[in-house]
Amino acid sequence: MKVARVILTALAGVLVLGLVNFYIGYHLWLLLKAWFPGTRGAIYWPLFWVAALSYLICRLPWPHALKPAARLLKVIGSYYLALMEFAVILLPLADLLYGILTWSGNRPHLYVLEAGTVVAVLLLVLMIWGSRNAWSTVLRLHELSVAKPLGGQEKLTIAVASDLHLGNIVGNRHLKKMVDRMNAMKPDIILLAGDVLDDSIEPFVRNRMSEQLARLSAKHGVFAVLGNHEYYGGDIGQYTEIMQSIGIRVLQDEVAEAAGVYIVGRKDKTAESMEPGGRMSVADLLEDLDLTRPVIMMDHQPTGFAAAAEAGVDVLLSGHTHRGQIAPNHWITKRLFELDWGYLNKNNLHVIVSSGYGTWGPPIRLASRSEIISLSLTPSG
């Protein structure tokens, strides 16, 4: 029964995807015929379907010699995902207006050309604006106080980034900007709150991205946790070894001590379904700690705030949501999570959820920005 349900769900998903893309492809076909009357369907439709399905095609087991072509398809498919979402929003509005014009007795014979051109221009504007939001990073400042001493220090500066998604889309150029900006903060600690990898470790290794990460410099160390995408890639062992070799400790249900505070790193929630032992509870992780000292915890997915507060965590850092990455997806993430982006104080627990530094899929953001967090901690007493 379970297998049959999975198959039926997959078939339903393929059917919906096919219908949505046919809807988009048909409208683009009408516009191209209006722009270029000699456009041939025998050429257009195969090219369209390759572009529309390229994000899936690139994941097939390609021969080594054709890997560059697969990477190109992934880039094309990534941008198409954003175009598809924008088109699904804009095209029904255009169709509704066309229906109103027809129903009112008008003969909108030029409507396809005029409305199609307007939609195409809007799509271009959204893509350019979204690209700017994805590649132009903002620094979010959070100044927090904790009712505990900071090991004799008056202030602790922590640089935080989540969701780098390093791979074929987000590469060394964007990574270098992050490293430079974090190092310029002269932080006491640097924390990477999961999804450093996009999924496969192959482009991370091939492009030697670890050499850029190795440049991260913090007085009391650099720490990371796993995100769901490290689990999807299936190379956690190799990844943690590489990170360890460049001086970045990946905490997997572990606690480190730095600058007079505890740095707690949970395994990602994905471990509950992908690892036999799952992951430890927050209470078990903190059981033997001296809770008169500050506890900063990284948990990639922003869940379990009440449990963290009850266990004695002072600051919880998460990512994962990207704040929906592309509007109006942020309406969905806002409903799925108690906090999908920004700051929340819950029972004296400081929660910060980052929209992330990189992107999943298209390097496009609307209603969200690429961000780095500068966290300043001071004792309140």
C-alpha positions in Angstrom: 0.0 0.0 0.0 2.8 2.4 1.0 4.7 1.8 -2.3 1.5 2.2 -4.3 0.8 5.5 -2.5 4.3 6.8 -3.3 4.0 5.8 -6.9 0.5 7.5 -7.2 1.8 10.7 -5.5 4.8 10.8 -7.9 2.6 10.3 -11.0 0.3 13.0 -9.7 3.2 15.3 -9.3 4.5 14.6 -12.8 1.1 15.2 -14.2 0.7 18.6 -12.4 4.2 19.6 -13.5 3.5 18.7 -17.1 0.2 20.6 -17.2 1.7 23.7 -15.6 4.6 23.7 -18.0 2.3 23.1 -21.0 0.2 26.1 -19.9 3.4 28.2 -19.8 4.8 26.7 -23.0 1.6 27.3 -24.9 1.5 31.0 -23.9 5.1 31.4 -24.9 4.4 29.7 -28.2 1.6 32.2 -28.9 3.8 35.1 -28.1 6.7 33.8 -30.3 4.3 33.4 -33.2 3.1 37.0 -32.7 6.7 38.2 -32.6 8.1 35.9 -35.2 5.3 34.5 -37.4 7.6 31.9 -39.0 8.4 30.1 -35.7 8.1 26.4 -36.1 6.6 24.2 -33.4 8.8 21.2 -34.4 11.8 23.3 -33.2 10.1 25.2 -30.4 8.5 22.4 -28.4 11.5 20.1 -28.0 13.7 23.1 -26.9 11.0 24.3 -24.5 10.6 20.9 -22.8 14.4 20.4 -22.4 14.5 23.8 -20.7 11.4 23.2 -18.6 12.6 19.8 -17.4 16.4 20.5 -17.3 16.5 20.7 -13.5 15.3 17.1 -13.5 17.3 16.0 -16.5 20.6 17.2 -15.0 20.1 14.8 -12.1 20.2 11.7 -14.3 23.4 9.6 -14.2 25.3 11.3 -16.9 28.6 9.9 -18.3 31.7 11.7 -17.0 32.5 13.2 -20.4 29.0 14.9 -20.4 29.1 16.2 -16.9 29.7 19.8 -18.1 26.5 19.6 -20.1 24.6 18.4 -17.0 26.0 21.4 -15.1 24.8 23.7 -17.8 21.3 22.2 -17.7 21.2 22.7 -13.9 21.9 26.4 -14.4 19.2 26.7 -17.1 16.8 24.7 -14.9 17.5 26.8 -11.9 16.6 30.0 -13.7 13.6 28.4 -15.3 12.2 27.5 -11.8 12.0 31.2 -11.0 10.5 32.0 -14.4 7.9 29.2 -13.9 6.8 30.7 -10.5 6.5 34.2 -11.9 4.7 32.9 -15.0 2.2 31.0 -12.9 1.3 34.3 -11.1 1.3 36.6 -14.1 -0.3 34.5 -16.9 -3.6 33.8 -15.2 -4.0 37.6 -14.7 -3.4 38.1 -18.4 -5.9 35.4 -19.3 -8.5 36.9 -17.0 -8.1 40.3 -18.7 -8.4 38.6 -22.1 -11.6 36.8 -20.9 -13.1 40.1 -19.7 -12.3 41.8 -23.0 -13.8 39.0 -25.0 -16.9 38.8 -22.8 -17.5 42.5 -23.1 -17.8 42.1 -26.8 -14.3 43.4 -27.8 -12.1 41.6 -30.3 -8.7 41.8 -28.7 -6.9 40.7 -31.9 -3.7 42.5 -30.8 -3.9 41.4 -27.2 -1.5 38.5 -27.5 1.3 40.7 -28.8 0.7 43.6 -26.4 -0.1 41.7 -23.2 2.6 39.1 -24.0 5.2 41.8 -24.4 4.1 43.4 -21.1 4.3 40.0 -19.3 7.7 39.3 -20.8 9.0 42.7 -19.7 7.6 42.1 -16.2 9.3 38.7 -16.0 12.6 40.3 -17.1 12.3 43.0 -14.4 11.5 40.5 -11.7 14.5 38.3 -12.7 16.9 41.3 -12.6 15.5 42.6 -9.3 15.5 39.1 -7.9 19.1 38.5 -9.0 20.2 41.7 -7.4 18.6 40.6 -4.1 20.4 37.2 -4.3 23.9 38.4 -5.0 23.9 41.7 -3.1 24.3 40.9 0.5 23.1 42.9 3.5 24.5 42.7 7.0 21.8 42.3 9.8 22.8 43.6 13.2 21.5 42.0 16.4 22.5 43.4 19.7 21.4 41.1 22.5 22.0 40.8 26.2 22.1 37.6 28.3 21.7 37.4 32.1 25.0 35.5 32.4 28.6 36.6 32.5 30.6 36.2 29.2 33.7 34.8 30.7 34.9 38.2 31.9 34.3 39.8 28.5 32.2 43.0 28.0 31.0 41.9 24.6 31.1 38.9 22.3 31.0 39.4 18.5 29.7 36.5 16.5 29.4 36.4 12.7 26.7 34.0 11.5 25.8 32.7 8.0 23.4 30.0 7.0 22.3 28.3 3.8 25.4 29.0 1.6 24.3 26.2 -0.8 27.7 26.0 -2.4 27.6 24.1 -5.6 27.2 24.7 -9.3 25.2 27.9 -8.9 26.7 29.6 -5.8 30.5 29.3 -6.2 33.8 30.8 -5.1 33.0 34.4 -6.2 30.0 34.7 -3.9 31.8 32.7 -1.2 34.8 35.0 -1.3 32.6 38.0 -0.6 31.2 36.3 2.4 34.6 35.4 3.8 35.9 38.9 3.3 32.9 40.5 5.0 33.0 38.2 7.9 36.7 38.6 8.5 36.3 42.4 8.3 34.0 42.1 11.3 37.0 40.7 13.3 34.6 38.3 15.1 35.3 36.4 18.2 33.4 33.4 16.8 32.1 32.4 13.4 29.1 30.1 13.1 27.8 28.4 9.9 24.2 27.3 10.7 23.8 24.5 8.1 23.3 23.9 4.4 26.9 24.9 3.6 26.6 22.5 0.6 23.8 22.6 -2.0 23.6 18.8 -2.0 26.4 17.1 -4.0 29.9 17.6 -2.6 31.4 17.2 -6.1 31.4 20.9 -7.2 32.6 21.9 -3.7 35.6 19.6 -4.1 36.2 20.3 -7.9 36.2 24.0 -7.4 38.3 23.8 -4.2 35.8 25.9 -2.3 37.3 24.7 1.0 40.3 27.0 0.2 38.0 30.0 0.5 36.4 28.7 3.7 39.8 28.1 5.2 40.3 31.9 5.1 37.6 32.4 7.7 39.3 33.9 10.8 37.8 34.2 14.3 39.6 34.7 17.6 37.9 31.7 19.2 37.2 29.5 16.3 34.8 28.6 13.4 31.9 26.1 14.0 29.3 24.6 11.7 26.3 22.3 11.8 24.7 20.1 9.2 21.6 21.1 7.3 19.1 19.0 5.4 21.1 19.5 2.1 24.2 17.9 3.6 22.0 14.8 4.3 20.5 14.9 0.8 24.0 14.9 -0.7 25.0 11.8 1.2 28.6 12.8 1.7 28.6 13.9 5.3 31.7 11.9 6.3 33.8 13.4 3.5 32.4 16.9 4.1 33.2 16.8 7.8 36.7 15.6 7.2 37.3 18.4 4.7 35.9 21.0 7.1 38.0 19.6 10.0 41.1 19.8 7.8 40.6 23.5 7.4 39.9 24.2 11.0 36.1 24.3 11.0 34.5 21.9 13.5 31.1 20.5 12.4 29.1 19.8 15.5 26.8 16.8 15.3 24.9 16.7 18.6 28.0 18.0 20.2 29.0 20.9 22.5 32.1 23.0 22.2 33.5 25.7 24.5 34.7 29.0 23.2 35.2 32.4 24.7 33.5 31.4 27.9 30.3 30.2 26.3 28.9 26.9 25.1 28.4 26.4 21.4 25.9 23.6 20.9 25.4 22.1 17.5 22.4 19.8 16.8 22.1 17.4 14.0 19.6 18.5 11.4 16.0 17.4 11.9 16.5 15.3 8.7 18.5 12.9 10.9 15.3 11.8 12.5 14.3 10.1 9.2 17.7 9.4 7.6 19.8 8.1 10.5 19.0 5.0 12.7 19.6 6.8 15.9 18.0 10.1 14.9 19.3 13.0 16.9 19.5 13.9 20.6 17.0 16.0 22.4 18.0 19.5 23.5 17.6 18.5 27.1 20.0 15.6 26.7 22.6 17.7 24.9 22.6 20.3 27.7 22.3 17.8 30.6 25.8 18.1 31.9 26.5 21.7 31.1 27.0 24.5 33.7 23.9 26.6 32.8 25.3 29.6 34.7 27.3 30.1 31.5 25.7 31.3 28.2 24.5 28.6 25.8 24.4 29.4 22.1 22.8 26.7 20.0 22.7 26.1 16.2 19.8 24.1 14.9 19.4 24.4 11.1 15.6 24.2 10.9 13.7 26.7 13.2 11.7 24.3 15.3 11.3 23.4 19.0 11.7 26.9 20.5 9.8 26.0 23.7 12.0 22.9 24.3 15.2 25.0 23.8 14.0 27.7 26.2 13.0 25.1 28.8 16.4 23.3 28.5 18.3 26.5 29.2 19.5 27.7 25.7 20.1 31.5 25.7 20.5 32.1 21.9 19.2 29.8 19.1 20.4 30.3 15.6 18.6 28.8 12.6 18.2 29.2 8.8 16.6 26.8 6.3 13.5 28.9 5.3 15.3 31.4 3.1 12.2 33.5 4.1 10.5 31.7 1.2 13.3 33.0 -1.1 10.8 34.1 -3.8 7.6 35.9 -3.0 4.9 35.0 -2.3 6.5 31.8 -0.9 7.2 33.8 2.3 3.4 33.6 3.1 3.8 29.8 3.2 7.0 29.8 5.4 5.3 32.2 7.7 2.6 29.7 8.3 4.9 26.7 8.5 7.2 28.0 11.2 6.7 29.9 14.4 9.4 32.2 13.2 10.5 32.0 9.5 12.8 35.0 9.6 14.1 37.7 11.9 14.1 37.8 15.7 11.9 36.4 18.5 12.2 36.4 22.2 10.5 33.4 23.7 10.7 32.9 27.5 14.0 34.7 27.6 15.3 32.7 24.7 16.7 34.8 21.9 15.8 33.2 18.5 17.3 34.5 15.2 16.3 32.9 11.9 18.4 33.9 8.9 17.1 34.2 5.3 20.5 32.7 4.3 23.5 33.7 2.3 23.1 31.6 -0.8 20.1 30.3 -2.7 18.5 26.9 -3.5 17.6 26.5 -7.2 17.4 29.9 -8.9 19.8 32.6 -7.7 16.7 34.8 -7.4 15.2 36.4 -4.3 12.0 38.5 -3.9 10.9 39.7 -0.5 14.1 38.2 0.9 17.8 39.1 0.7 21.1 37.4 0.9 22.3 38.2 4.4 25.1 37.8 7.0 24.3 38.3 10.7 26.4 40.3 13.0 25.5 39.2 16.6 26.7 41.2 19.5 26.2 39.7 22.9 26.6 41.6 26.2 25.9 40.5 29.8 22.8 42.2 31.2 23.9 42.0 34.8 
